[in-house]
Amino acid sequence: MATKKKVKRSAPRSRPSPRRAPTPRQQPESFRARGLSTGLTVNDLQRSIAWYRDVLRFTVKDRWEDGGKLMGVELVAGSASVMLNQDDFAKGRDRKKGIGLRLWLSTIQDIDALAKEIKGRGGVLDQEPKDMPWGARLFSISDPDGFKFSVVQER
């Protein structure tokens, strides 16, 4: 004689909750950007391209020329974009760059490994990787013109 297996019954399904109406947008509607890029004016375009490409490992996405002369580039790393253009020195050759500006790059990559690789390619860190009070781990580096970057590992 075959034995019957007891079937465990789950609680009856509840009805799906009614769909809520979307929360009305603030009026007038706020600006909703989908990304942010930065443009930096540099003293020596070729030197800066080499640093971003060879030290940080950005990739050249686009180039701008005028009369066959390279005037600027767009470099990308993941979804980050940096545009570099050659300073025309109209405001003086000794003008300080990057004062009061810090750019933040976030990544899911291992921050310690990234810092080690950057140093191995000739990069000089302003700050070694460290844990921050708010839970992030980051290091800092400056480009050849003094523009400052913090590279932050997402947790």
DOROGU-698748 format. One record per atom (N, C-alpha, C): residue in one letter; x, y, z; atom name. Coordinates in steps of 0.1 Angstrom, whole numbers. Atoms other than C-alpha are relative to their C-alpha. Last residue first. Layout:
BEGIN
+---------+-------+-------+-------+-------+
: residuo :     X :     Y :     Z : atomo :
+---------+-------+-------+-------+-------+
:       a :     X :     Y :     Z :    CA :
...
+---------+-------+-------+-------+-------+
//
This chain:
BEGIN
+---------+-------+-------+-------+-------+
: residuo :     X :     Y :     Z : atomo :
+---------+-------+-------+-------+-------+
:       r :     1 :    12 :    -9 :     N :
:       r :   316 :   498 :   -11 :    CA :
:       r :   -15 :    -4 :     0 :     C :
:       e :    14 :     2 :    -5 :     N :
:       e :   325 :   522 :   -39 :    CA :
:       e :     0 :   -12 :     8 :     C :
:       q :     5 :    13 :     2 :     N :
:       q :   363 :   528 :   -41 :    CA :
:       q :   -14 :    -1 :     6 :     C :
:       v :     8 :     6 :   -11 :     N :
:       v :   371 :   564 :   -44 :    CA :
:       v :    -5 :   -13 :    -4 :     C :
:       v :     5 :    12 :     6 :     N :
:       v :   397 :   581 :   -66 :    CA :
:       v :    -5 :    -8 :    12 :     C :
:       s :     1 :    10 :   -10 :     N :
:       s :   403 :   617 :   -55 :    CA :
:       s :    -7 :   -12 :    -7 :     C :
:       f :     9 :    11 :     1 :     N :
:       f :   416 :   639 :   -83 :    CA :
:       f :     0 :    -8 :    13 :     C :
:       k :     0 :    10 :   -11 :     N :
:       k :   434 :   673 :   -81 :    CA :
:       k :   -12 :   -10 :    -2 :     C :
:       f :    14 :     3 :    -3 :     N :
:       f :   442 :   695 :  -111 :    CA :
:       f :     0 :   -13 :     9 :     C :
:       g :     5 :    -2 :   -14 :     N :
:       g :   478 :   706 :  -106 :    CA :
:       g :   -15 :    -3 :     2 :     C :
:       d :     4 :   -14 :    -2 :     N :
:       d :   488 :   710 :  -142 :    CA :
:       d :    -5 :     3 :    14 :     C :
:       p :   -12 :    -9 :     1 :     N :
:       p :   507 :   677 :  -144 :    CA :
:       p :    -3 :    15 :     1 :     C :
:       d :    -5 :     1 :    14 :     N :
:       d :   477 :   658 :  -129 :    CA :
:       d :    12 :    10 :    -2 :     C :
:       s :     2 :   -12 :     8 :     N :
:       s :   472 :   655 :   -92 :    CA :
:       s :     6 :    -2 :   -13 :     C :
:       i :   -11 :    -2 :     9 :     N :
:       i :   466 :   623 :   -72 :    CA :
:       i :    -3 :    13 :    -7 :     C :
:       s :     1 :   -12 :     7 :     N :
:       s :   444 :   613 :   -42 :    CA :
:       s :    13 :     1 :    -9 :     C :
:       f :   -13 :    -7 :     1 :     N :
:       f :   436 :   580 :   -27 :    CA :
:       f :    -1 :    12 :    -8 :     C :
:       l :    -4 :    -9 :    12 :     N :
:       l :   403 :   566 :   -15 :    CA :
:       l :    15 :     3 :     1 :     C :
:       r :   -15 :     2 :     1 :     N :
:       r :   385 :   541 :     8 :    CA :
:       r :     4 :     8 :   -13 :     C :
:       a :    -7 :     2 :    13 :     N :
:       a :   349 :   551 :    17 :    CA :
:       a :    15 :    -3 :     2 :     C :
:       g :     1 :    14 :     5 :     N :
:       g :   332 :   545 :    50 :    CA :
:       g :     6 :    -2 :   -13 :     C :
:       w :    13 :     2 :     5 :     N :
:       w :   323 :   581 :    61 :    CA :
:       w :    -1 :   -14 :    -6 :     C :
:       p :     9 :     2 :   -11 :     N :
:       p :   354 :   583 :    84 :    CA :
:       p :   -15 :    -3 :    -5 :     C :
:       m :     5 :   -13 :    -4 :     N :
:       m :   377 :   577 :    54 :    CA :
:       m :   -11 :    -2 :    10 :     C :
:       d :    14 :     0 :    -4 :     N :
:       d :   398 :   546 :    49 :    CA :
:       d :    -5 :    13 :     5 :     C :
:       k :     4 :     0 :   -15 :     N :
:       k :   431 :   552 :    33 :    CA :
:       k :   -15 :     0 :     1 :     C :
:       p :    13 :     5 :    -3 :     N :
:       p :   449 :   548 :    -1 :    CA :
:       p :    -2 :     0 :    15 :     C :
:       e :     1 :    15 :     2 :     N :
:       e :   481 :   569 :    -3 :    CA :
:       e :   -15 :    -4 :     4 :     C :
:       q :     5 :     7 :   -12 :     N :
:       q :   476 :   607 :    -6 :    CA :
:       q :    -1 :   -15 :    -3 :     C :
:       d :     0 :   -10 :   -10 :     N :
:       d :   492 :   630 :   -32 :    CA :
:       d :    -3 :    -6 :    14 :     C :
:       l :    13 :    -3 :    -8 :     N :
:       l :   500 :   600 :   -52 :    CA :
:       l :     2 :    11 :     9 :     C :
:       v :    -4 :    -4 :   -14 :     N :
:       v :   529 :   601 :   -77 :    CA :
:       v :   -13 :     4 :     7 :     C :
:       g :     9 :   -10 :    -7 :     N :
:       g :   522 :   583 :  -110 :    CA :
:       g :     5 :     2 :    14 :     C :
:       g :    -6 :   -14 :    -2 :     N :
:       g :   551 :   567 :  -128 :    CA :
:       g :    -8 :    10 :     7 :     C :
:       r :     0 :    -7 :    13 :     N :
:       r :   534 :   536 :  -142 :    CA :
:       r :     6 :    14 :     1 :     C :
:       g :    -9 :     8 :     8 :     N :
:       g :   542 :   515 :  -111 :    CA :
:       g :     1 :     6 :   -14 :     C :
:       k :   -13 :    -3 :    -4 :     N :
:       k :   526 :   543 :   -90 :    CA :
:       k :    10 :    -8 :    -9 :     C :
:       i :    -2 :   -14 :     4 :     N :
:       i :   494 :   539 :  -110 :    CA :
:       i :    14 :     4 :     4 :     C :
:       e :    -2 :     0 :    14 :     N :
:       e :   495 :   501 :  -106 :    CA :
:       e :     4 :    14 :    -5 :     C :
:       k :   -12 :     7 :     2 :     N :
:       k :   499 :   504 :   -68 :    CA :
:       k :     4 :     0 :   -15 :     C :
:       a :   -10 :    -9 :    -4 :     N :
:       a :   471 :   529 :   -66 :    CA :
:       a :    14 :    -6 :    -3 :     C :
:       l :    -1 :   -11 :     9 :     N :
:       l :   448 :   507 :   -86 :    CA :
:       l :    11 :    10 :     3 :     C :
:       a :    -6 :     6 :    12 :     N :
:       a :   456 :   476 :   -65 :    CA :
:       a :     2 :    12 :   -10 :     C :
:       d :   -14 :     2 :    -3 :     N :
:       d :   449 :   496 :   -33 :    CA :
:       d :     7 :    -5 :   -12 :     C :
:       i :    -7 :   -13 :    -1 :     N :
:       i :   416 :   509 :   -47 :    CA :
:       i :    15 :    -1 :     3 :     C :
:       d :    -8 :     0 :   -12 :     N :
:       d :   403 :   475 :   -57 :    CA :
:       d :     9 :    13 :     0 :     C :
:       q :   -13 :     7 :     1 :     N :
:       q :   379 :   483 :   -86 :    CA :
:       q :     7 :     1 :    14 :     C :
:       i :     2 :    11 :    -8 :     N :
:       i :   343 :   494 :   -79 :    CA :
:       i :    13 :    -9 :     1 :     C :
:       t :    -2 :    13 :     7 :     N :
:       t :   351 :   528 :   -91 :    CA :
:       t :    -3 :   -11 :    10 :     C :
:       s :     4 :    11 :    -8 :     N :
:       s :   344 :   565 :   -82 :    CA :
:       s :     1 :   -13 :    -9 :     C :
:       l :     2 :    12 :     9 :     N :
:       l :   363 :   594 :   -97 :    CA :
:       l :    -4 :   -12 :     9 :     C :
:       w :     2 :    13 :    -7 :     N :
:       w :   360 :   627 :   -77 :    CA :
:       w :    -3 :   -11 :   -11 :     C :
:       l :     8 :     9 :     8 :     N :
:       l :   374 :   659 :   -92 :    CA :
:       l :     0 :   -13 :     7 :     C :
:       r :    -4 :    14 :    -2 :     N :
:       r :   388 :   686 :   -68 :    CA :
:       r :   -11 :    -8 :    -8 :     C :
:       l :     7 :    10 :     7 :     N :
:       l :   387 :   723 :   -77 :    CA :
:       l :     6 :   -14 :     3 :     C :
:       g :    14 :     1 :    -5 :     N :
:       g :   396 :   752 :   -55 :    CA :
:       g :    -8 :   -10 :    -7 :     C :
:       i :     2 :    -5 :   -14 :     N :
:       i :   428 :   760 :   -75 :    CA :
:       i :   -15 :     0 :     4 :     C :
:       g :     5 :     9 :   -10 :     N :
:       g :   430 :   738 :  -105 :    CA :
:       g :    -2 :     4 :    14 :     C :
:       k :    12 :     7 :     5 :     N :
:       k :   453 :   759 :  -126 :    CA :
:       k :    -5 :    -9 :    12 :     C :
:       k :     2 :    13 :    -7 :     N :
:       k :   477 :   786 :  -116 :    CA :
:       k :   -13 :    -6 :    -4 :     C :
:       r :    13 :     1 :    -6 :     N :
:       r :   484 :   813 :  -143 :    CA :
:       r :    -1 :   -14 :     7 :     C :
:       d :    -2 :     4 :   -14 :     N :
:       d :   521 :   816 :  -150 :    CA :
:       d :   -13 :    -2 :     8 :     C :
:       r :    -6 :    13 :    -1 :     N :
:       r :   517 :   816 :  -188 :    CA :
:       r :     2 :    -5 :    15 :     C :
:       g :   -14 :     1 :    -6 :     N :
:       g :   494 :   845 :  -188 :    CA :
:       g :     4 :   -14 :     1 :     C :
:       k :     1 :    -5 :   -14 :     N :
:       k :   456 :   850 :  -194 :    CA :
:       k :    14 :    -1 :     7 :     C :
:       a :     5 :   -14 :     1 :     N :
:       a :   459 :   847 :  -232 :    CA :
:       a :    -1 :     6 :    14 :     C :
:       f :    -8 :    -9 :    -8 :     N :
:       f :   481 :   816 :  -226 :    CA :
:       f :    -4 :    14 :     0 :     C :
:       d :    -6 :    -9 :    10 :     N :
:       d :   464 :   797 :  -255 :    CA :
:       d :     8 :    11 :     8 :     C :
:       d :     1 :   -14 :    -5 :     N :
:       d :   459 :   768 :  -231 :    CA :
:       d :     6 :     9 :   -11 :     C :
:       q :   -13 :    -7 :    -1 :     N :
:       q :   456 :   735 :  -250 :    CA :
:       q :    -3 :    14 :     4 :     C :
:       n :    -4 :    -9 :    11 :     N :
:       n :   424 :   716 :  -244 :    CA :
:       n :    12 :     8 :     3 :     C :
:       l :   -12 :    -9 :    -2 :     N :
:       l :   416 :   686 :  -223 :    CA :
:       l :     1 :     9 :   -12 :     C :
:       m :    -4 :    -6 :    12 :     N :
:       m :   382 :   669 :  -220 :    CA :
:       m :    11 :    10 :     3 :     C :
:       v :    -8 :   -12 :    -2 :     N :
:       v :   377 :   645 :  -192 :    CA :
:       v :     4 :     5 :   -14 :     C :
:       s :    -5 :    -6 :    12 :     N :
:       s :   349 :   618 :  -193 :    CA :
:       s :     8 :    13 :     4 :     C :
:       a :    -6 :   -13 :    -3 :     N :
:       a :   339 :   593 :  -167 :    CA :
:       a :     6 :     6 :   -13 :     C :
:       s :     9 :   -11 :     4 :     N :
:       s :   316 :   565 :  -178 :    CA :
:       s :     5 :    14 :     3 :     C :
:       g :    14 :     4 :    -3 :     N :
:       g :   343 :   539 :  -179 :    CA :
:       g :    -9 :    10 :    -4 :     C :
:       a :    -3 :    12 :    -8 :     N :
:       a :   375 :   558 :  -183 :    CA :
:       a :   -13 :    -4 :     6 :     C :
:       v :    10 :     7 :    -8 :     N :
:       v :   372 :   584 :  -211 :    CA :
:       v :     6 :   -12 :     8 :     C :
:       l :    -5 :    13 :    -6 :     N :
:       l :   394 :   610 :  -227 :    CA :
:       l :   -11 :    -6 :     9 :     C :
:       e :     8 :     5 :   -11 :     N :
:       e :   382 :   638 :  -249 :    CA :
:       e :     5 :   -14 :     4 :     C :
:       v :     4 :    14 :     1 :     N :
:       v :   409 :   656 :  -268 :    CA :
:       v :   -11 :    -2 :    11 :     C :
:       g :     6 :     6 :   -12 :     N :
:       g :   420 :   691 :  -276 :    CA :
:       g :    -4 :   -14 :    -3 :     C :
:       m :     4 :   -11 :   -10 :     N :
:       m :   437 :   716 :  -300 :    CA :
:       m :    -6 :    -6 :    13 :     C :
:       l :     8 :     6 :   -11 :     N :
:       l :   457 :   692 :  -323 :    CA :
:       l :    -3 :    11 :    11 :     C :
:       k :    -7 :     0 :   -13 :     N :
:       k :   470 :   712 :  -353 :    CA :
:       k :   -10 :    -5 :    11 :     C :
:       g :    -9 :    11 :    -1 :     N :
:       g :   458 :   702 :  -388 :    CA :
:       g :     8 :     0 :    14 :     C :
:       g :   -11 :    -1 :    10 :     N :
:       g :   442 :   735 :  -394 :    CA :
:       g :    10 :   -10 :     1 :     C :
:       d :     3 :   -13 :     7 :     N :
:       d :   422 :   733 :  -362 :    CA :
:       d :    12 :     2 :    -9 :     C :
:       e :   -11 :    -7 :     7 :     N :
:       e :   421 :   698 :  -346 :    CA :
:       e :    -5 :    13 :    -7 :     C :
:       w :     4 :   -12 :     7 :     N :
:       w :   398 :   682 :  -321 :    CA :
:       w :    13 :     7 :    -6 :     C :
:       r :   -11 :   -10 :     2 :     N :
:       r :   404 :   646 :  -310 :    CA :
:       r :    -6 :    12 :    -7 :     C :
:       d :     1 :    -9 :    10 :     N :
:       d :   379 :   620 :  -296 :    CA :
:       d :    11 :    10 :     0 :     C :
:       k :    12 :     3 :     7 :     N :
:       k :   378 :   589 :  -274 :    CA :
:       k :    -2 :     9 :   -13 :     C :
:       v :     4 :   -11 :     8 :     N :
:       v :   413 :   588 :  -261 :    CA :
:       v :   -12 :    -4 :    -8 :     C :
:       t :    -1 :     3 :    14 :     N :
:       t :   414 :   561 :  -234 :    CA :
:       t :    -4 :    13 :    -8 :     C :
:       f :    11 :    -5 :     7 :     N :
:       f :   421 :   568 :  -197 :    CA :
:       f :     2 :    -4 :   -15 :     C :
:       r :     6 :    10 :    10 :     N :
:       r :   447 :   546 :  -182 :    CA :
:       r :   -13 :     4 :    -5 :     C :
:       l :    13 :     3 :    -5 :     N :
:       l :   456 :   568 :  -151 :    CA :
:       l :    -7 :   -11 :    -9 :     C :
:       v :    -1 :     1 :   -14 :     N :
:       v :   494 :   568 :  -159 :    CA :
:       v :   -14 :    -4 :     6 :     C :
:       d :   -10 :    10 :    -4 :     N :
:       d :   496 :   561 :  -196 :    CA :
:       d :     1 :    -2 :    15 :     C :
:       r :     0 :    12 :     7 :     N :
:       r :   465 :   578 :  -210 :    CA :
:       r :     9 :   -11 :     7 :     C :
:       y :    14 :     6 :    -2 :     N :
:       y :   459 :   606 :  -185 :    CA :
:       y :     0 :   -14 :    -6 :     C :
:       w :     2 :     3 :   -14 :     N :
:       w :   497 :   613 :  -183 :    CA :
:       w :   -14 :    -7 :     2 :     C :
:       a :    -8 :    11 :    -4 :     N :
:       a :   503 :   610 :  -221 :    CA :
:       a :    -3 :    -4 :    15 :     C :
:       i :     5 :    12 :     6 :     N :
:       i :   474 :   633 :  -229 :    CA :
:       i :     7 :   -12 :     5 :     C :
:       s :    12 :     4 :    -8 :     N :
:       s :   487 :   658 :  -203 :    CA :
:       s :    -7 :   -12 :    -6 :     C :
:       r :    -4 :     5 :   -13 :     N :
:       r :   522 :   659 :  -219 :    CA :
:       r :   -12 :    -5 :     8 :     C :
:       q :    -6 :    13 :     2 :     N :
:       q :   507 :   663 :  -254 :    CA :
:       q :     5 :    -7 :    13 :     C :
:       l :    11 :    10 :     4 :     N :
:       l :   484 :   691 :  -243 :    CA :
:       l :     6 :   -14 :    -2 :     C :
:       d :    -6 :     8 :    10 :     N :
:       d :   511 :   711 :  -225 :    CA :
:       d :    -9 :   -11 :    -4 :     C :
:       n :   -12 :    -7 :     5 :     N :
:       n :   498 :   740 :  -204 :    CA :
:       n :     6 :    -7 :   -12 :     C :
:       v :   -13 :     5 :    -5 :     N :
:       v :   463 :   725 :  -198 :    CA :
:       v :    11 :     8 :    -7 :     C :
:       t :    -9 :    -7 :     9 :     N :
:       t :   427 :   738 :  -200 :    CA :
:       t :    14 :    -3 :     6 :     C :
:       l :   -11 :    -6 :    -6 :     N :
:       l :   404 :   713 :  -184 :    CA :
:       l :     9 :     6 :   -10 :     C :
:       g :    -9 :    -4 :    10 :     N :
:       g :   369 :   703 :  -195 :    CA :
:       g :    11 :     8 :     8 :     C :
:       t :    -7 :   -12 :    -4 :     N :
:       t :   348 :   682 :  -171 :    CA :
:       t :     9 :     4 :   -12 :     C :
:       s :   -14 :     0 :     5 :     N :
:       s :   321 :   658 :  -178 :    CA :
:       s :     7 :    12 :     4 :     C :
:       l :    -8 :   -12 :    -2 :     N :
:       l :   288 :   652 :  -160 :    CA :
:       l :    14 :    -3 :    -5 :     C :
:       g :   -15 :     2 :    -1 :     N :
:       g :   261 :   628 :  -167 :    CA :
:       g :     7 :    13 :     2 :     C :
:       r :    -2 :    15 :     1 :     N :
:       r :   223 :   622 :  -170 :    CA :
:       r :    15 :    -3 :     1 :     C :
:       a :   -11 :     3 :     8 :     N :
:       a :   213 :   657 :  -157 :    CA :
:       a :     2 :   -15 :    -1 :     C :
:       r :    -3 :    14 :    -2 :     N :
:       r :   178 :   662 :  -143 :    CA :
:       r :    11 :    -4 :   -10 :     C :
:       f :    -9 :     5 :    11 :     N :
:       f :   172 :   699 :  -138 :    CA :
:       f :     3 :   -14 :     3 :     C :
:       s :   -14 :    -2 :    -2 :     N :
:       s :   143 :   706 :  -114 :    CA :
:       s :     8 :    -6 :   -12 :     C :
:       e :    -8 :    13 :     0 :     N :
:       e :   107 :   708 :  -126 :    CA :
:       e :    15 :     4 :     2 :     C :
:       p :    -4 :     4 :    13 :     N :
:       p :    90 :   741 :  -117 :    CA :
:       p :    10 :   -12 :     1 :     C :
:       q :     3 :   -10 :    10 :     N :
:       q :    74 :   724 :  -100 :    CA :
:       q :     5 :    14 :     4 :     C :
:       q :    -1 :   -13 :    -5 :     N :
:       q :    86 :   694 :   -81 :    CA :
:       q :    -2 :    10 :   -12 :     C :
:       r :   -14 :    -7 :     1 :     N :
:       r :    76 :   663 :   -98 :    CA :
:       r :    -2 :    14 :     6 :     C :
:       p :    -1 :   -12 :    10 :     N :
:       p :    43 :   646 :   -87 :    CA :
:       p :    14 :     6 :     1 :     C :
:       t :     0 :   -13 :    -7 :     N :
:       t :    48 :   613 :   -69 :    CA :
:       t :     2 :    11 :   -10 :     C :
:       p :   -13 :    -5 :    -2 :     N :
:       p :    38 :   585 :   -92 :    CA :
:       p :    -1 :    13 :     8 :     C :
:       a :    -2 :   -10 :    10 :     N :
:       a :     3 :   571 :   -85 :    CA :
:       a :    14 :     5 :     2 :     C :
:       r :     0 :   -14 :    -5 :     N :
:       r :     5 :   540 :   -64 :    CA :
:       r :     2 :    10 :   -12 :     C :
:       r :   -11 :    -9 :     5 :     N :
:       r :    -3 :   507 :   -80 :    CA :
:       r :    -2 :    14 :     5 :     C :
:       p :     3 :    -9 :    12 :     N :
:       p :   -29 :   487 :   -60 :    CA :
:       p :    12 :     9 :    -3 :     C :
:       s :     4 :   -13 :    -4 :     N :
:       s :   -13 :   461 :   -37 :    CA :
:       s :    -3 :     9 :   -12 :     C :
:       p :   -11 :   -11 :     2 :     N :
:       p :   -12 :   427 :   -52 :    CA :
:       p :    -6 :    13 :     5 :     C :
:       r :     1 :    -7 :    12 :     N :
:       r :   -39 :   404 :   -36 :    CA :
:       r :    11 :    10 :    -2 :     C :
:       s :     8 :   -13 :    -1 :     N :
:       s :   -28 :   382 :    -9 :    CA :
:       s :     0 :     7 :   -13 :     C :
:       r :    -7 :   -12 :     6 :     N :
:       r :   -18 :   347 :   -16 :    CA :
:       r :    -9 :    12 :     2 :     C :
:       p :     6 :    -6 :    13 :     N :
:       p :   -33 :   321 :     7 :    CA :
:       p :     7 :    12 :    -4 :     C :
:       a :    11 :    -9 :    -3 :     N :
:       a :    -8 :   308 :    33 :    CA :
:       a :    -6 :     5 :   -13 :     C :
:       s :    -4 :   -13 :    -4 :     N :
:       s :    13 :   279 :    21 :    CA :
:       s :   -12 :     9 :     2 :     C :
:       r :     7 :   -11 :     7 :     N :
:       r :     2 :   244 :    20 :    CA :
:       r :     4 :    13 :     6 :     C :
:       k :     1 :   -12 :    -8 :     N :
:       k :    25 :   216 :    30 :    CA :
:       k :    -6 :    11 :    -8 :     C :
:       v :    -3 :   -12 :     7 :     N :
:       v :    16 :   185 :    11 :    CA :
:       v :    -1 :    12 :     9 :     C :
:       k :     7 :   -12 :    -4 :     N :
:       k :    16 :   154 :    32 :    CA :
:       k :     5 :    12 :    -8 :     C :
:       k :    -8 :   -10 :    -6 :     N :
:       k :    28 :   124 :    13 :    CA :
:       k :    -9 :    12 :     3 :     C :
:       k :     3 :   -13 :     5 :     N :
:       k :     4 :    95 :     9 :    CA :
:       k :    10 :    10 :     6 :     C :
:       t :     4 :   -10 :   -10 :     N :
:       t :    17 :    60 :    15 :    CA :
:       t :    -1 :    14 :    -6 :     C :
:       a :    -7 :   -13 :     1 :     N :
:       a :    14 :    34 :   -10 :    CA :
:       a :    -4 :     9 :    10 :     C :
:       m :     8 :   -12 :     0 :     N :
:       m :     0 :     0 :     0 :    CA :
:       m :     9 :    12 :     0 :     C :
+---------+-------+-------+-------+-------+
//
